[in-house]
Amino acid sequence: MVTDISDFKDEEEMKTALKAAGQEPKEQTYAEYKTELDNERQKQAEGFVRVGYLLKVARDTNVLAESGYKSVAEFAQAEYGLSKDVVSRYIAINDRYSENGYSGRLQSKYEGYGYSKLTEMLTLPEEIVAEIEPSLTRKEIQEIKKEVAEEEKISPIEVAMEAAEEKTVEEEKTFSLCERVWLEHYRENKPEFLSLKEAISTVNAKKLMDVLAPYGNTVKWARVPGVGKMMISISSAEQTATITNVRSFEKLKESVENILADLIKLFGSVITKNTWEKIYGEPFDKPEKKESTQKPESVIKKPESVVKSPDNGIKKPESVIKPEENVIEPTKTEQIEEDLNKTAKNEEEKTDEGTGELHEAARKDDNEAFEAMPEPTSTVGEESGEDEEHSECTDKPEETFEGVLGRLEVMREVAPVQQEETEDTNHIIEIREEIKLEKY
């Protein structure tokens, strides 16, 4: 008998050894293989129910008195490595799925689910679990849990407010609850709506069931305003759909023929995008890419700012130069200040030279103008009747008049130069102050 496959070099050697020992896997179809695996999983589920029952016995009786363990949790942890949470789960599985809630036997209606699915269904209401077929996957059961949890977050007051709003906007014609369920389902499931085309146009109930549950049993959802979320459990074997209100757990059952009649009443015999738009008053293909179309606009605007920058080519050198002026190393500060002093000194010397030349030119012009003037006559003193003291004063005009006139002309010519000199000096002072601030 082969007990350890690690002793073989390859798969062929292992197969040969298994065949020789009479342990070679038998050939079987997929259906046979699947049935065998399901049976083993069923045994596993029954084993978990049995384990849960035995843990409950240890909890509820004095069987552990001789062991020295104080509780079933302590016992399970020490002997089997089971945590307190795992022990609680075993017991909960037995409570929920065993016959009478306290036995080592699994209820017949839960046969075929397996341990993982039964564990997922533990927190669901019994009315919801009753609509879950064993053929559903664990992922589908998790989705059911999610939908139920979302509806539980909505308060009864909010549902009542939805009902009040629904009355104000509802059309004059009324629909049954089953019709409203299908109406809301296809509002949120557009691709499924288009898949109804052939079944409705040919009025074929069998084709409709193939569309509703192509892989056997399935679950669909719809939320009716003012009523709540509805779970639609479709059974291909029974050719029916059971609609369960997850809030009140009220149930409605429809045959596939009645479902077909409801859909034709709601949508007519022609299923197109235009049909959907007329029923719901919304575009079938919503422009969901609005955000993506706006993003390129922002990307296009960015190059505009780059293109505009060359237009300001004259101003940009200033923005480039300013940072260089601001980033002056402390070692160069004294050199720059010395250069400014030399520049100021040269400007002062040039100003003095220009002022002297202006003075000399003004004197020459004044002398020429004064020589051209007529000499005063002696009658001036006689007519005025002034004394010698006054005549001595009138003898000085040759020198005083020339000097006054010269000074006036010089002031007139020098004033603009002095103003320019003052402005240059003020500019130099401002630059020195900026350098001192940068230095400190």
C-alpha positions in Angstrom: 0.0 0.0 0.0 1.3 3.4 -1.0 1.4 5.9 1.9 3.9 8.5 1.0 4.1 9.9 -2.6 7.2 11.9 -1.8 9.2 8.7 -2.3 8.7 8.8 -6.0 10.9 10.6 -8.6 8.1 11.7 -10.9 4.4 11.4 -11.6 4.7 8.4 -13.9 6.5 6.4 -11.2 3.8 7.3 -8.7 1.0 6.2 -11.1 2.8 2.9 -11.7 3.1 2.2 -8.0 -0.5 3.2 -7.3 -1.7 0.8 -10.1 0.4 -2.0 -8.7 -1.1 -1.5 -5.2 -4.7 -1.3 -6.6 -4.9 2.4 -5.5 -5.0 4.0 -9.0 -7.7 6.7 -9.3 -10.7 5.3 -11.2 -11.9 7.0 -14.4 -15.1 8.9 -14.0 -17.1 11.7 -15.6 -17.3 15.2 -14.2 -20.8 14.6 -12.8 -19.6 11.6 -10.9 -16.5 13.4 -9.6 -18.7 16.4 -8.5 -21.1 14.1 -6.7 -18.3 12.4 -4.9 -16.8 15.7 -3.8 -20.2 17.1 -2.7 -20.7 14.0 -0.6 -17.4 14.5 1.2 -18.2 18.2 1.8 -21.6 17.1 3.2 -19.9 14.8 5.6 -17.7 17.6 6.6 -20.7 19.9 7.3 -22.3 17.1 9.3 -19.1 16.6 11.2 -19.1 20.3 12.2 -22.6 20.0 13.4 -21.6 16.9 15.4 -18.5 18.7 16.9 -20.7 21.7 17.8 -23.1 19.3 19.6 -20.3 17.7 21.6 -18.9 21.1 22.7 -22.4 22.0 23.9 -22.5 18.9 26.0 -19.2 19.8 27.6 -20.6 23.3 28.2 -23.9 22.2 29.7 -22.9 19.1 31.7 -20.3 18.1 34.3 -18.4 15.9 31.9 -15.3 18.0 32.3 -15.3 17.8 36.1 -12.7 15.0 36.2 -10.5 16.7 33.6 -9.6 19.7 35.7 -10.6 22.2 33.0 -12.8 25.0 34.2 -14.6 25.7 31.0 -15.2 24.2 27.5 -13.1 27.0 26.0 -10.1 26.1 28.2 -10.6 22.4 27.3 -10.8 23.0 23.5 -7.8 25.3 23.6 -5.6 22.9 25.6 -6.6 19.7 23.9 -7.3 20.7 20.2 -5.9 24.2 19.8 -9.3 25.7 19.1 -9.7 29.4 20.0 -12.7 30.7 21.9 -14.2 32.2 18.7 -13.9 28.9 16.9 -15.7 27.1 19.7 -18.5 29.7 19.6 -18.8 29.2 15.8 -19.1 25.4 16.2 -21.9 25.8 18.8 -23.7 28.4 16.6 -23.7 26.1 13.6 -25.3 23.4 15.8 -27.9 25.8 17.1 -28.8 26.9 13.6 -28.6 23.8 11.5 -29.0 20.7 13.7 -32.3 19.0 14.2 -34.3 20.6 17.0 -31.3 22.9 17.5 -29.6 20.4 19.9 -28.5 17.2 18.3 -25.6 15.8 16.3 -27.6 15.5 13.1 -27.9 18.1 10.3 -31.3 19.2 9.2 -32.1 17.7 5.8 -32.9 21.0 4.2 -29.3 22.1 4.8 -27.7 19.1 3.2 -25.4 20.0 0.3 -24.3 23.4 1.5 -20.9 22.6 3.1 -19.3 24.1 6.1 -18.1 27.4 4.4 -21.6 28.3 3.1 -23.3 27.4 6.3 -20.8 29.6 8.2 -21.6 32.6 5.8 -25.3 32.1 6.3 -25.1 32.2 10.1 -25.8 35.9 10.4 -28.6 36.0 7.9 -32.3 35.9 8.9 -34.0 32.5 8.6 -36.4 33.9 5.9 -33.5 34.9 3.7 -31.6 31.7 4.3 -34.7 29.7 3.2 -34.3 31.3 -0.3 -30.7 30.4 -0.7 -30.2 27.3 -2.9 -27.2 25.0 -2.3 -26.0 25.6 -5.8 -25.2 29.3 -5.0 -21.5 30.0 -4.5 -20.0 31.3 -1.4 -19.3 34.6 -3.2 -23.0 34.9 -4.1 -24.0 34.4 -0.5 -21.5 37.1 0.6 -23.2 39.4 -1.9 -26.6 38.6 -0.3 -25.2 39.5 3.1 -23.9 42.8 1.7 -27.3 43.8 0.2 -29.2 42.9 3.4 -26.7 44.9 5.6 -27.1 48.0 3.3 -30.9 47.9 3.7 -30.6 47.6 7.4 -28.8 51.0 7.5 -31.9 52.7 6.2 -34.4 53.7 9.0 -38.1 53.1 8.8 -38.7 56.9 8.8 -36.6 57.2 5.7 -38.6 54.5 4.0 -41.9 56.3 5.0 -40.6 59.5 3.5 -39.8 57.7 0.3 -43.4 56.5 0.2 -44.7 60.0 0.6 -42.5 61.3 -2.3 -43.5 58.4 -4.5 -47.2 59.3 -4.2 -46.5 62.8 -5.4 -44.6 61.8 -8.5 -46.2 58.4 -9.4 -48.1 58.3 -12.7 -51.9 57.9 -12.8 -51.6 54.2 -13.8 -50.7 51.9 -11.0 -48.5 48.8 -11.0 -48.6 45.8 -8.8 -45.7 45.2 -6.4 -44.3 42.5 -8.6 -44.4 44.9 -11.6 -42.7 47.6 -9.6 -40.0 45.2 -8.6 -39.2 44.4 -12.2 -39.5 48.0 -13.2 -36.9 49.1 -10.6 -34.6 46.1 -11.3 -34.3 47.0 -15.0 -33.8 50.6 -14.2 -30.5 49.7 -12.6 -29.6 46.8 -15.0 -29.6 48.1 -18.5 -27.6 45.3 -20.2 -30.1 42.8 -18.7 -32.9 44.9 -20.2 -31.6 44.5 -23.7 -31.2 40.8 -23.2 -35.0 40.5 -22.9 -35.5 41.4 -26.6 -35.8 37.9 -28.1 -37.9 36.4 -25.3 -40.4 39.2 -25.3 -40.7 39.6 -29.0 -41.4 35.9 -29.4 -43.4 35.7 -26.1 -41.4 32.7 -25.1 -41.4 31.9 -21.4 -38.7 29.2 -21.7 -36.3 31.7 -23.4 -37.1 34.2 -20.7 -36.1 31.7 -17.9 -32.8 31.1 -19.8 -32.2 34.8 -19.8 -33.1 35.3 -16.1 -31.1 32.3 -14.8 -28.7 31.1 -17.5 -26.6 29.1 -15.0 -29.4 27.6 -13.0 -30.6 29.2 -9.7 -29.6 32.8 -9.1 -30.5 35.9 -7.1 -31.4 39.4 -8.3 -32.1 42.6 -6.5 -34.4 45.7 -6.8 -35.1 48.5 -4.4 -38.7 49.8 -4.5 -38.9 53.4 -3.0 -41.2 53.4 0.0 -41.1 49.6 0.3 -37.5 48.6 0.6 -35.0 46.2 -1.0 -36.4 43.1 -2.6 -34.6 39.8 -3.1 -35.6 38.0 -6.3 -34.7 34.3 -5.9 -35.1 32.5 -9.3 -35.3 28.7 -9.5 -34.8 27.2 -12.9 -36.0 23.9 -11.6 -39.4 25.2 -10.4 -39.6 27.9 -13.2 -40.5 30.5 -10.6 -39.2 33.6 -8.9 -39.7 34.3 -5.2 -39.7 38.0 -4.2 -38.7 38.6 -0.5 -38.9 41.9 1.2 -35.7 42.0 3.3 -37.3 44.4 5.8 -40.6 42.7 6.5 -39.8 39.3 5.1 -43.0 39.2 3.2 -42.9 37.0 0.1 -44.5 36.9 -3.3 -44.1 34.0 -5.8 -44.4 34.3 -9.6 -44.3 31.8 -12.3 -42.2 32.5 -15.4 -45.4 33.0 -17.4 -46.6 35.7 -15.1 -43.2 37.4 -15.2 -43.3 37.5 -19.0 -46.8 39.1 -18.8 -45.5 41.7 -16.3 -42.6 42.6 -18.6 -44.8 43.0 -21.7 -47.2 45.2 -19.8 -44.3 47.4 -18.6 -42.1 47.6 -21.7 -44.3 46.4 -24.6 -43.2 43.9 -27.3 -40.2 45.9 -28.6 -37.1 46.1 -26.5 -34.6 48.8 -27.5 -32.7 51.6 -26.0 -35.4 54.0 -27.0 -37.9 51.9 -25.2 -35.9 52.2 -22.0 -35.5 55.9 -22.4 -39.3 56.4 -22.9 -40.1 54.3 -19.8 -37.6 55.9 -17.4 -37.2 59.4 -19.0 -33.4 59.2 -19.0 -30.8 58.7 -21.6 -29.8 55.0 -21.9 -26.1 55.9 -22.5 -25.3 58.4 -19.9 -22.2 60.6 -20.6 -20.2 58.9 -17.9 -16.9 60.2 -19.3 -17.5 63.9 -18.4 -14.7 63.9 -16.0 -12.3 62.4 -18.5 -13.2 65.0 -21.2 -12.7 67.8 -18.7 -9.2 66.7 -17.7 -7.8 67.1 -21.2 -9.0 70.7 -21.1 -7.0 71.4 -18.0 -4.0 69.8 -19.8 -4.5 71.9 -22.8 -4.6 75.1 -20.7 -1.2 74.4 -19.2 0.6 74.7 -22.6 -1.1 78.1 -23.0 0.7 79.4 -20.0 3.9 78.1 -21.5 3.2 79.8 -24.8 2.4 83.1 -23.2 5.7 83.2 -21.4 7.8 84.1 -24.5 5.5 87.2 -25.0 6.8 88.5 -21.7 10.4 88.1 -22.9 11.3 91.6 -21.8 10.1 91.2 -18.3 11.5 87.7 -17.7 15.1 88.9 -17.7 14.2 91.1 -14.8 12.8 88.2 -12.9 15.9 86.2 -13.7 18.3 89.1 -12.7 16.5 89.9 -9.5 17.2 86.5 -7.9 20.9 86.8 -8.9 21.0 90.2 -7.2 19.4 88.9 -4.1 21.6 85.8 -4.0 24.9 87.8 -3.2 27.6 86.0 -1.4 28.8 87.9 1.7 32.4 87.8 0.3 31.4 90.0 -2.7 29.5 92.7 -0.7 32.5 94.9 0.1 33.8 94.8 -3.6 30.4 95.9 -4.9 30.1 98.7 -2.3 33.6 99.9 -3.3 32.7 99.9 -7.0 29.6 102.0 -6.1 31.8 104.5 -4.2 34.2 104.9 -7.2 31.2 105.4 -9.5 29.8 108.1 -7.3 33.1 109.8 -7.0 33.6 109.8 -10.8 30.1 111.2 -11.2 30.9 114.0 -8.7 34.1 114.9 -10.6 32.3 115.0 -13.9 29.7 117.2 -12.4 32.3 119.7 -11.0 34.0 119.9 -14.3 30.8 120.5 -16.1 29.8 123.1 -13.5 33.2 125.0 -14.0 32.8 125.0 -17.8 29.3 126.4 -17.4 30.5 129.1 -15.0 33.3 130.2 -17.5 30.9 130.3 -20.5 28.4 132.3 -18.5 31.0 134.9 -17.5 32.1 135.4 -21.2 28.5 135.8 -22.3 27.9 138.3 -19.5 31.0 140.4 -20.3 30.1 140.6 -24.0 26.5 141.6 -23.1 27.7 144.1 -20.6 30.2 145.7 -23.1 27.4 146.1 -25.6 25.4 148.1 -23.1 25.5 152.0 -23.5 27.6 153.9 -20.9 25.5 155.9 -18.4 25.5 159.8 -18.8 26.3 162.3 -16.1 22.8 163.7 -16.1 21.6 160.8 -14.1 23.2 162.0 -11.0 22.3 165.6 -11.6 18.6 164.9 -12.2 18.4 162.8 -9.1 20.1 165.5 -7.0 22.0 162.8 -5.1 25.1 163.6 -2.9 28.7 162.3 -3.3 28.0 159.4 -0.9 25.3 158.1 -3.2 27.4 158.7 -6.3 30.1 156.5 -4.9 27.6 153.7 -4.7 26.7 154.3 -8.3 30.3 154.1 -9.3 30.5 150.3 -8.2 27.9 148.9 -10.8 30.8 147.9 -13.2 31.7 145.1 -10.7 28.4 144.4 -8.9 26.2 144.2 -12.0 28.5 141.8 -13.8 28.8 139.5 -10.8 25.1 139.4 -10.1 24.3 138.8 -13.7 26.8 136.0 -13.9 25.6 134.3 -10.8 22.0 134.4 -12.2 23.0 132.8 -15.5 25.1 130.1 -13.7 22.2 129.2 -11.4 19.9 129.0 -14.4 22.2 126.6 -16.2 23.4 124.5 -13.3 20.0 123.8 -11.7 19.1 120.9 -14.0 22.6 119.4 -13.6 22.3 119.6 -9.8 18.9 117.9 -9.9 20.3 115.0 -12.0 23.2 114.8 -9.6 20.8 114.6 -6.6 18.8 111.9 -8.3 21.9 109.8 -9.0 23.1 110.3 -5.4 19.7 109.2 -4.0 19.8 106.1 -6.3 23.3 105.2 -5.0 22.2 105.6 -1.4 19.2 103.2 -2.1 21.5 100.6 -3.5 23.8 100.8 -0.5 20.9 100.3 1.8 19.8 97.2 -0.1 23.3 95.8 0.2 23.4 96.4 3.9 20.1 94.6 4.3 21.3 91.6 2.3 24.5 91.6 4.3 22.8 91.4 7.6 
